[in-house]
Amino acid sequence: MEADAKGVPICLAHVEGRYAALGNVCPHRQGPLGGGWIEGGAVVCPWHAWAFDLNSGKAVAPAKGRVAIYPVKRVEEDLWVEIPQESAV
């Protein structure tokens, strides 16, 4: 799922009762990670199938790269994503 937090594009994932928030832009060709799917603990970019670990943001081999990981928590019916000041637009 795609979202915006303080002007930062976010990919939100819900896997096995846990939420993850990652940068939404794939470093390969700037594909929207939030439009992808979850496979083996990673979000897969819908454009060229690059995958990024939901816990670390690291690209799954053989790809290289990383996307930002943001702390996320559920507060009642909302998800709160913590965006560092230097990342906010």
N, C-alpha and C positions, 0 to 999 in steps of 0.2 A: 504494500500500500504506500502511496506517496502522500507526503504532507509537507508543511512549511512551518518552521519554528524560528521566530525572530529573523525572517528573511532567508534562512538557510534551508535548502531543499533536503528533505529527510526521507529515507526508506524505513518504514516501520514493518516489523515482522513479529508474528506470534507463533511460537513453536513450543509444543509440549508445556503449555501453561506459562511460558516466559516470554516477555517482550524484549525486542532488540531494536535499537535505533542506529542507523548507519547513514553516512553521506549518501545521497541519492544518485550521484553522478559517477558512472563507471569511468575510471581513468583511461581505459583503452580507447573508446570512441565517444565518450560522454553519453552513453545510453542511460536510460532511466531505470535504476535498479529496482525501484518500487513497482515497476511493471513486469518484473521477472517472477521467478518461482523459487521455492525453498527445496534444496536437495542436499541430504547428508550434512546438515548443520551449516549450510552456506546459502546465501542468496545468489541466484544466477541471473546475470544480465540477459534481458530478452533479445538484445541485438546480436551478440557474438558469443554468448554462453560463457563469458568469463565469470568465475565464481569467487565470492568473498566470504570468509569465515564470519559468522554472526557474533562471535565473542571477541575476535582480535581485529577484524577488518582486513586482515591479510588476504591477498589473492591466493587461491588454491592452485598448486603447481599444475601445469608448467607455467602458468601466467605469473607475472611479477607485478607488484604494486600493492596499494593499500587504499582503503577508504576510511574516513573518520568513523569512530564509534562514539556514541553519546549515551550518557546515563539516562535511563528512562524508568519511570515508575507510574503505577496506576493510582489515581486518586479518585475514588468513587467511580464514575463512568468515564473519566477523562484520562488521557495519557499525558504525562509531563516529561518533556525532553529537556535536559540541561545543556544549553549551548554556551560554550566559553565566550567571554566578552570579545575576544579577538576574531571569532568566527561570525559573530552577528553582523548583519548588514545595517 
